[in-house]
Amino acid sequence: MGLGGIHIWHLLILLVVVVLVFGSKRLAGAGEDLGTAIKDFRKALRDDDTQPK
């Protein structure tokens, strides 16, 4: 069973289509960029909390 009528097979087919359209290298680069952005965002939040107001 899936969520809202979306089954695991639908998600797998969608994943295959996305990989075919964008390519694995491009998806890996996007994942790396997203990870870097999240890391920088968390660092900015920590730095903001440590500065006196």
C-alpha positions as CSV (number, residue, x, y, z in Angstrom):
1,M,0.0,0.0,0.0
2,G,1.1,3.5,-0.6
3,L,0.4,7.0,0.5
4,G,-2.6,8.6,-1.2
5,G,-2.7,6.0,-4.0
6,I,1.0,6.2,-4.7
7,H,2.5,2.7,-4.6
8,I,6.2,1.8,-4.3
9,W,6.2,0.7,-8.0
10,H,5.1,4.2,-9.0
11,L,8.0,5.7,-7.0
12,L,10.5,3.3,-8.5
13,I,9.3,4.1,-12.1
14,L,9.5,7.8,-11.3
15,L,13.0,7.4,-10.0
16,V,14.1,5.5,-13.1
17,V,12.7,8.2,-15.4
18,V,14.4,11.0,-13.4
19,V,17.7,9.2,-13.6
20,L,17.3,8.7,-17.4
21,V,16.3,12.3,-17.9
22,F,18.9,14.0,-15.8
23,G,21.7,11.4,-15.6
24,S,23.4,10.1,-12.5
25,K,26.3,12.6,-12.5
26,R,23.9,15.6,-12.6
27,L,21.8,14.2,-9.8
28,A,24.9,13.5,-7.7
29,G,26.0,17.1,-8.2
30,A,22.6,18.4,-7.2
31,G,22.7,16.3,-4.1
32,E,26.2,17.6,-3.2
33,D,25.0,21.2,-3.7
34,L,22.0,20.6,-1.6
35,G,24.1,19.1,1.2
36,T,26.5,22.0,1.1
37,A,23.6,24.5,1.3
38,I,22.1,22.7,4.3
39,K,25.5,22.6,6.0
40,D,26.1,26.3,5.4
41,F,22.6,27.2,6.6
42,R,23.1,25.3,9.9
43,K,26.5,26.9,10.3
44,A,24.9,30.3,9.8
45,L,22.3,29.5,12.5
46,R,25.0,28.5,15.0
47,D,27.1,31.6,14.3
48,D,24.1,33.8,14.7
49,D,23.3,32.3,18.1
50,T,26.8,32.8,19.4
51,Q,27.0,36.5,18.6
52,P,26.0,38.9,21.4
53,K,23.1,41.2,20.6
